[in-house]
Amino acid sequence: MNSKIWLSSPHMGGKEIDFINDAFDGNWLAPLGPNVDGLESDLQTFVGNNVHIGALSSGTAALHLGLILLGVQAGDEVICQSMTFSASANPIVYLGATPVFIDSEPETWNMSPRFLEEAIVGRMAKGKKPKAIIPVHLYGMPANMREIMTIADKFGIPVLEDAAEALGSSINGKMCGSFGEIAVLSFNGNKIITTSGGGALVSGKKEYVDKARFLATQARDPAPHYQHSHIGYNYRMSNICAGIGRGQMIVLPERIAQRRAIYQKYSEKLSSWPGISFVTEPQGYFSNRWLTTIVIDPEQSGGINRETLRCQFEKDNIESRPLWKPMHMQPIFKGTPFYGDGTAERFFENGLCLPSGSNLTDAEMTRIFNVLDAVWQNASVKAQ
Ligand SMILES: *Cc1c(COP(=O)(O)O)cnc(C)c1O
C-alpha cells in the first residue's frame, strides 16, 4: 500500500520546540504565560496594528465568545453562511439562538450579499431583527466583504467574521480578520498553521478582547477569593500550545507561498481539462489557498463526477474530500430558515477539496496527478 497523502497535515517549521522548551525551563505549564503574550503580539503584527487579539483554546470557543460579546441571547436569530464547517453555526445554538442560513454567491463561494439583504428584510418583516451576521472565508477565499459590510452597516447589524481558514488572506491589502466588529481565527491541526488546537478572537475594540479574556478564564471578579458575577468559560490557550504557534508564525508567510504554489500546480495542469473549474481570485482579492478546491461538471467531463475521482484517490491512499455540506442541508438544522437559490447545493454536489498541505512532496504531487490522468484518460476512452 502506498503511504497516505493527507488533505492537509501539520507542518512544523523547526523553531516550535524551542518555544516549548522555554515554557518548560520557566515552568510555564499552567495556562497563560510568555508564549501566549508572544503569539498574541505576533498575530497582531501580522493581521494589523489596528486589531487586538486574545488567544483561545479553539476557533469554536472564539465564535462562542464572539456571539456572547455581541449580545446574542436565547430566542435571537443570527445570520450565518450556509456552506461552511458546522463550527460556524453551532455556537449560535449553544446560546439558544436560531441560525438563519444564507446561500453562496458563485464568485467567491461565500455568503451571497443579495440573499443576505433578502434575509434581513425578510426576518425584519417577521418582527425579528438578526443580532449578528457570520460570513466565512471558505478555503481561504475572502468573502465579498465590501458588499456584506455595506449591508450590515445599512441595517446596523454587527459582523462576526469567521476567518478560521483565511489567516493571511486579504482584500486590497486589508487582512481577513480585520473587517468584522469581531473576527475569529483557528489553529486546529489541519489549518494553514497550527498550535495543535487553538484559536483567537480578533477585534479593533480592545474592550471586546479584554472581556473575552475575562470570560475565557472563568470570569473571576477582582477579589482575593473566587467571586463571580458572570458565567465563565475555560477557553484560554495554554502556554505550551502558544509555543507551537510562535514557531509557526515564523513560517506563516512561507506556508502561504507554498499553498499558493500548490494551487498554481493544480491550476496549470487542470484548467484546460473538460469539466474542471476553480474558484478564482476577484480583482484585489488574495487567497491563502488553504485548500485547493475544484468543481467537476459531469456533463462536460465525460461522466466523471466528484465521487469517481474521490474513490480513485481513496484506492491510492490519497485523501480528498467533498466541499463542506451546506448547513441548511444538514439533518440537525432541518427546518431552519434559509435564503438562497441552490448555488451552495450545486457546489457541494460537484466540488472536491484536493490534497493541499504545504508539506506535499514532488513525488506525492506526481502520484496525485497520475490518478487524475488515469481517471480522465479512462473517461475519454469510454466517450469515444
Ligand atoms: C476550523 C474551523 C472552525 C473551528 O475552529 P476550531 O479551532 O477547529 O474550533 C470554524 N469555522 C471554520 C470555517 C473552520 O474551518
PDBQT file of the ligand as one rigid body, heavy atoms in Angstrom, charges set to zero:
ROOT
HETATM    1  C1  LIG A 401     -11.832  25.071  11.647  1.00  0.00    +0.000 C 
HETATM    2  C2  LIG A 401     -12.978  25.966  11.528  1.00  0.00    +0.000 A 
HETATM    3  C3  LIG A 401     -13.652  26.465  12.660  1.00  0.00    +0.000 A 
HETATM    4  C4  LIG A 401     -13.399  25.974  14.050  1.00  0.00    +0.000 C 
HETATM    5  O1  LIG A 401     -12.130  26.102  14.520  1.00  0.00    +0.000 OA
HETATM    6  P1  LIG A 401     -11.615  25.085  15.661  1.00  0.00    +0.000 P 
HETATM    7  O2  LIG A 401     -10.314  25.714  16.059  1.00  0.00    +0.000 OA
HETATM    8  O3  LIG A 401     -11.434  23.756  14.996  1.00  0.00    +0.000 OA
HETATM    9  O4  LIG A 401     -12.602  25.064  16.746  1.00  0.00    +0.000 OA
HETATM   10  C5  LIG A 401     -14.671  27.376  12.469  1.00  0.00    +0.000 A 
HETATM   11  N1  LIG A 401     -15.045  27.760  11.249  1.00  0.00    +0.000 NA
HETATM   12  C6  LIG A 401     -14.438  27.282  10.130  1.00  0.00    +0.000 A 
HETATM   13  C7  LIG A 401     -14.901  27.779   8.804  1.00  0.00    +0.000 C 
HETATM   14  C8  LIG A 401     -13.399  26.355  10.230  1.00  0.00    +0.000 A 
HETATM   15  O5  LIG A 401     -12.845  25.868   9.128  1.00  0.00    +0.000 OA
ENDROOT
TORSDOF 0
